[in-house]
Amino acid sequence: MITDIQTVLWKEFKEIMAIRGSRRGGLFTMGILIALIGIFMPLQSGPEWFTNPLLLIAWSWMPLFLVMGIISDSIAGERERHTLETLLASRLPDAAILFGKILAAVFYAWITLVIGLLLGALVINIAHPQSPTKFYDIQMFLGVVVMVFLGALLMTAIGVLASLRAETVRQAYQRMSIGFLAIWFIPIIGMQIMPAEWKDVLNSTLMGLNWGSLVIGVMGGLIVLDIILLMIAFNRFRRTRLILD
């Protein structure tokens, strides 16, 4: 089973990096996000990039945009291109196909984030050599990295469920976008229009929180949601049903 998952993962990852023949493949998209998270935002924020949890949390979740498009194309796209039937006709188990596709999307987004954050630390140290802070708070850094991994798993599980009944990539992507906008963009827009005094209070509150307990609580919630949605996706991802659809 592990070998089969690795086979699907590697196939999917190569296709992601090429975006199914597009001139601007996944490597180009990855480079844009890495430059944004690792160069542009750190230079704009200065040493505050290390110490302001609002900045780190808000921008670290950007790679989840990648997951939405990738998982939509991975299932609904294969159906639209009439290649899903060929994959389902292979000897690969349903679980290997599903989890290989999910892990390819998750690792792509997660690797983008990790490289971006590490590059951001390097950029801050080069641009502000006088700053006493040389790296992120380790609890905050590890917490964000792990939570984005779990968040990417959550998004892929939602994407699988949205794609199973979608006839086109656009339809699957639109279904995912609605949920993502409600969950993520509404709070982000709220923070943008929030008065400066409220932002200062919120930032001070976050800085005063016990990050260890907070991260463990959020991680626990994400793990539970991941398990539930992945189990639902696994139960619905059946080749007999997909071929008939």
C-alpha positions as CSV (number, residue, x, y, z in Angstrom):
1,M,0.0,0.0,0.0
2,I,2.8,2.5,0.9
3,T,4.5,1.8,-2.4
4,D,1.3,2.4,-4.3
5,I,0.7,5.7,-2.4
6,Q,4.2,6.7,-3.3
7,T,3.7,5.9,-6.9
8,V,0.5,8.0,-7.1
9,L,2.1,10.8,-5.1
10,W,5.1,11.0,-7.4
11,K,2.9,11.0,-10.5
12,E,0.7,13.7,-9.1
13,F,3.6,15.8,-7.9
14,K,5.2,15.8,-11.4
15,E,1.9,16.8,-12.9
16,I,1.5,19.6,-10.3
17,M,4.9,21.0,-11.1
18,A,4.0,21.0,-14.8
19,I,0.3,22.0,-14.3
20,R,-0.7,19.5,-16.9
21,G,1.4,21.0,-19.7
22,S,1.0,24.7,-18.8
23,R,3.9,27.0,-19.7
24,R,3.7,28.4,-16.2
25,G,3.9,25.3,-14.2
26,G,3.7,24.6,-10.5
27,L,7.4,25.5,-10.0
28,F,6.6,29.1,-11.3
29,T,3.6,29.4,-8.9
30,M,5.7,28.1,-6.0
31,G,8.4,30.6,-6.8
32,I,5.9,33.5,-6.8
33,L,4.5,32.5,-3.3
34,I,8.0,31.9,-1.9
35,A,9.0,35.3,-3.1
36,L,5.9,36.8,-1.5
37,I,6.2,35.1,1.8
38,G,10.0,35.0,2.0
39,I,11.0,38.3,0.5
40,F,8.3,40.9,-0.2
41,M,6.4,40.6,3.1
42,P,9.5,40.4,5.4
43,L,11.0,43.4,3.7
44,Q,7.7,45.3,4.1
45,S,7.3,44.3,7.7
46,G,10.9,44.5,8.9
47,P,11.8,42.8,12.3
48,E,8.1,42.8,13.2
49,W,7.8,39.9,10.8
50,F,9.4,37.8,13.6
51,T,7.3,39.1,16.5
52,N,3.8,39.9,15.1
53,P,1.7,36.8,15.1
54,L,-1.0,38.4,13.1
55,L,1.4,38.9,10.1
56,L,2.8,35.4,10.3
57,I,-0.6,33.7,10.6
58,A,-2.3,35.7,7.9
59,W,0.4,35.2,5.2
60,S,1.4,31.7,6.2
61,W,-2.0,30.4,5.1
62,M,-1.6,31.7,1.5
63,P,-0.3,28.3,0.3
64,L,-3.7,26.9,1.0
65,F,-4.8,28.7,-2.2
66,L,-2.6,26.2,-4.0
67,V,-4.4,23.3,-2.5
68,M,-7.8,24.4,-3.8
69,G,-6.7,24.5,-7.4
70,I,-4.6,21.4,-7.2
71,I,-7.1,19.0,-5.6
72,S,-9.9,20.3,-7.9
73,D,-7.8,19.6,-11.0
74,S,-6.6,16.3,-9.5
75,I,-10.0,14.7,-9.5
76,A,-12.5,16.8,-11.4
77,G,-9.8,17.7,-13.9
78,E,-9.0,14.1,-14.6
79,R,-12.7,13.4,-15.1
80,E,-13.0,16.4,-17.4
81,R,-10.0,15.1,-19.4
82,H,-11.3,11.5,-19.4
83,T,-8.1,10.2,-17.7
84,L,-9.7,9.3,-14.4
85,E,-11.2,6.1,-15.9
86,T,-7.7,5.0,-16.9
87,L,-6.3,5.5,-13.5
88,L,-9.3,3.8,-11.8
89,A,-8.8,0.8,-14.2
90,S,-5.3,0.2,-12.9
91,R,-4.3,-2.2,-10.2
92,L,-3.8,0.6,-7.7
93,P,-6.2,0.4,-4.7
94,D,-8.7,3.2,-4.2
95,A,-7.0,4.2,-0.9
96,A,-3.6,4.6,-2.7
97,I,-5.1,6.8,-5.4
98,L,-7.0,9.0,-3.0
99,F,-4.2,9.5,-0.4
100,G,-1.5,9.8,-3.1
101,K,-3.5,12.7,-4.6
102,I,-4.1,14.3,-1.2
103,L,-0.5,14.1,0.0
104,A,0.8,15.5,-3.3
105,A,-1.3,18.6,-2.9
106,V,-0.5,18.9,0.8
107,F,3.3,18.5,0.4
108,Y,3.4,21.0,-2.4
109,A,1.7,23.7,-0.3
110,W,3.6,22.8,2.9
111,I,7.0,22.8,1.2
112,T,6.2,26.2,-0.3
113,L,5.4,27.6,3.2
114,V,8.5,26.2,4.9
115,I,10.9,27.4,2.2
116,G,9.2,30.8,2.3
117,L,9.4,31.2,6.1
118,L,13.0,30.1,6.2
119,L,13.9,32.5,3.3
120,G,12.0,35.3,5.2
121,A,14.2,34.7,8.3
122,L,17.3,35.0,6.1
123,V,16.1,38.2,4.4
124,I,15.3,39.9,7.7
125,N,18.7,39.1,9.1
126,I,20.4,40.5,6.0
127,A,18.2,43.6,5.7
128,H,18.3,44.3,9.4
129,P,21.6,43.1,10.8
130,Q,21.2,45.3,13.9
131,S,18.0,43.7,15.0
132,P,18.4,41.5,18.1
133,T,15.7,39.1,17.0
134,K,17.3,36.5,14.6
135,F,14.4,34.0,14.2
136,Y,10.8,33.4,14.9
137,D,9.6,32.4,18.3
138,I,10.1,28.7,18.0
139,Q,6.7,27.8,19.4
140,M,5.0,30.1,17.1
141,F,7.0,29.0,14.1
142,L,6.5,25.2,14.7
143,G,2.8,25.9,15.5
144,V,2.2,27.7,12.3
145,V,4.1,25.1,10.2
146,V,2.2,22.2,11.8
147,M,-1.2,24.0,11.6
148,V,-0.7,24.8,7.9
149,F,0.0,21.1,7.2
150,L,-3.2,20.1,9.1
151,G,-5.1,22.9,7.4
152,A,-3.9,21.7,4.0
153,L,-5.1,18.2,4.8
154,L,-8.5,19.7,5.7
155,M,-8.7,21.7,2.5
156,T,-7.8,18.6,0.4
157,A,-10.4,16.5,2.1
158,I,-13.0,19.3,1.4
159,G,-11.7,19.5,-2.1
160,V,-12.1,15.7,-2.7
161,L,-15.7,15.9,-1.5
162,A,-16.4,19.0,-3.7
163,S,-14.8,17.3,-6.7
164,L,-16.4,13.9,-6.6
165,R,-19.7,15.2,-7.9
166,A,-18.3,18.1,-10.0
167,E,-18.3,17.7,-13.7
168,T,-15.6,20.4,-14.3
169,V,-12.6,21.8,-12.5
170,R,-14.4,25.2,-12.4
171,Q,-17.4,23.8,-10.7
172,A,-15.3,22.0,-8.1
173,Y,-13.1,25.1,-7.5
174,Q,-16.2,27.3,-7.1
175,R,-17.6,25.0,-4.5
176,M,-14.3,25.1,-2.5
177,S,-14.0,28.9,-2.9
178,I,-17.3,29.6,-1.2
179,G,-16.3,27.7,1.9
180,F,-12.8,29.1,1.9
181,L,-14.0,32.7,1.6
182,A,-16.4,32.2,4.5
183,I,-13.7,30.6,6.7
184,W,-10.7,32.7,5.9
185,F,-11.4,35.9,4.0
186,I,-14.1,37.3,6.2
187,P,-11.8,37.4,9.2
188,I,-9.0,38.8,7.1
189,I,-11.2,41.6,5.7
190,G,-12.4,42.2,9.2
191,M,-8.8,42.7,10.4
192,Q,-8.1,45.1,7.5
193,I,-11.0,47.4,8.4
194,M,-10.5,47.1,12.1
195,P,-9.5,50.4,13.8
196,A,-5.8,50.6,14.7
197,E,-6.5,50.7,18.4
198,W,-8.4,47.4,18.1
199,K,-5.5,45.9,16.2
200,D,-3.1,46.9,18.9
201,V,-5.3,45.3,21.5
202,L,-5.7,42.1,19.5
203,N,-2.0,41.9,18.8
204,S,-1.2,42.4,22.5
205,T,-3.7,39.8,23.5
206,L,-2.2,37.3,21.1
207,M,1.3,38.0,22.3
208,G,0.2,37.4,25.8
209,L,-1.5,34.1,25.1
210,N,0.1,30.8,26.1
211,W,1.1,29.7,22.6
212,G,1.8,26.2,23.7
213,S,-1.8,25.6,24.9
214,L,-3.3,27.6,22.1
215,V,-1.4,25.7,19.4
216,I,-2.2,22.3,21.0
217,G,-5.9,23.2,21.1
218,V,-6.1,24.4,17.5
219,M,-4.0,21.4,16.4
220,G,-6.3,19.1,18.2
221,G,-9.4,20.6,16.6
222,L,-7.8,20.3,13.1
223,I,-6.8,16.7,13.7
224,V,-10.3,15.8,14.6
225,L,-11.8,17.6,11.6
226,D,-9.1,16.0,9.3
227,I,-9.9,12.5,10.5
228,I,-13.6,13.0,10.1
229,L,-13.5,14.5,6.6
230,L,-10.8,12.1,5.4
231,M,-12.9,9.2,6.5
232,I,-15.9,10.6,4.7
233,A,-13.8,11.2,1.5
234,F,-12.4,7.7,1.7
235,N,-15.9,6.1,2.1
236,R,-17.1,8.1,-1.0
237,F,-14.0,7.5,-3.2
238,R,-15.0,4.2,-4.7
239,R,-14.1,3.4,-8.3
240,T,-17.3,1.6,-9.0
241,R,-19.3,4.7,-8.1
242,L,-16.9,7.1,-9.9
243,I,-16.9,5.0,-13.1
244,L,-20.7,4.9,-13.1
245,D,-20.8,8.7,-12.5
